[in-house]
Amino acid sequence: MKNKIALITFSILFFFFIISCNDNSTEPKDEITIKPIVIKSSINYNKDSFRTSFPDLDLNKNIADAYKDKYSQEIKAQMIDYMKNQVKMLGENEDTFIKCMDLTGCKDINSISLPTYAEKAKYDGEDAWIIQLIWASRPENIGHYKCFAIGINQIDTLDFIRCL
């Protein structure tokens, strides 16, 4: 009987400990409500398939709607960090991914842009990151798109499309 009481008491105390840790977590909280997609595939895009597959206008609209009224460089940085962590979880090289992101101009502090999608795939047989982002001249107009196929070996643009 004493063991049951001790176990119940311990369980209750442990439960309250877990709850209090969640409330006082030192883990940084982000402001990202709608997250970009990061995947790994075996797709081998070419010029035609790249242009028929991208952009994902629904994803772009969801992210644009979520952030146009609260856009900030901090949110953009949090989204890029989120993507970098996802890349690591996929077993891919985060430094290479960030170099590819640099090539898109998304990380530029003067750029009003948000990443929406990244896919580790192939383009004409070459390992590539397919990266999609939305951009604008003013945050409330964010939603224009740019899509890149960036070769991983040379960190160069293999293909590029954007809205007019």
Secondary structure in CASP SS format (residue, H / E / C, confidence):
PFRMAT SS
TARGET T0000
AUTHOR 0000-0000-0000
METHOD secondary structure of the structure
MODEL  1
M C 1.00
K H 1.00
N H 1.00
K H 1.00
I H 1.00
A H 1.00
L H 1.00
I H 1.00
T H 1.00
F H 1.00
S H 1.00
I H 1.00
L H 1.00
F H 1.00
F H 1.00
F H 1.00
F H 1.00
I H 1.00
I H 1.00
S H 1.00
C H 1.00
N H 1.00
D H 1.00
N C 1.00
S C 1.00
T C 1.00
E C 1.00
P C 1.00
K C 1.00
D C 1.00
E C 1.00
I C 1.00
T C 1.00
I C 1.00
K C 1.00
P C 1.00
I E 1.00
V E 1.00
I E 1.00
K E 1.00
S E 1.00
S E 1.00
I E 1.00
N E 1.00
Y E 1.00
N C 1.00
K H 1.00
D H 1.00
S H 1.00
F H 1.00
R H 1.00
T H 1.00
S H 1.00
F C 1.00
P C 1.00
D C 1.00
L H 1.00
D H 1.00
L H 1.00
N H 1.00
K H 1.00
N H 1.00
I H 1.00
A H 1.00
D H 1.00
A H 1.00
Y H 1.00
K C 1.00
D C 1.00
K C 1.00
Y C 1.00
S C 1.00
Q H 1.00
E H 1.00
I H 1.00
K H 1.00
A H 1.00
Q H 1.00
M H 1.00
I H 1.00
D H 1.00
Y H 1.00
M H 1.00
K H 1.00
N H 1.00
Q H 1.00
V H 1.00
K H 1.00
M H 1.00
L C 1.00
G C 1.00
E C 1.00
N C 1.00
E H 1.00
D H 1.00
T H 1.00
F H 1.00
I H 1.00
K H 1.00
C H 1.00
M H 1.00
D H 1.00
L H 1.00
T H 1.00
G C 1.00
C C 1.00
K C 1.00
D C 1.00
I C 1.00
N C 1.00
S C 1.00
I E 1.00
S E 1.00
L E 1.00
P E 1.00
T E 1.00
Y E 1.00
A E 1.00
E E 1.00
K E 1.00
A E 1.00
K E 1.00
Y E 1.00
D C 1.00
G C 1.00
E E 1.00
D E 1.00
A E 1.00
W E 1.00
I E 1.00
I E 1.00
Q E 1.00
L E 1.00
I E 1.00
W E 1.00
A E 1.00
S C 1.00
R C 1.00
P H 1.00
E H 1.00
N H 1.00
I C 1.00
G C 1.00
H E 1.00
Y E 1.00
K E 1.00
C E 1.00
F E 1.00
A E 1.00
I E 1.00
G E 1.00
I C 1.00
N C 1.00
Q C 1.00
I C 1.00
D E 1.00
T E 1.00
L E 1.00
D E 1.00
F E 1.00
I E 1.00
R E 1.00
C C 1.00
L C 1.00
END
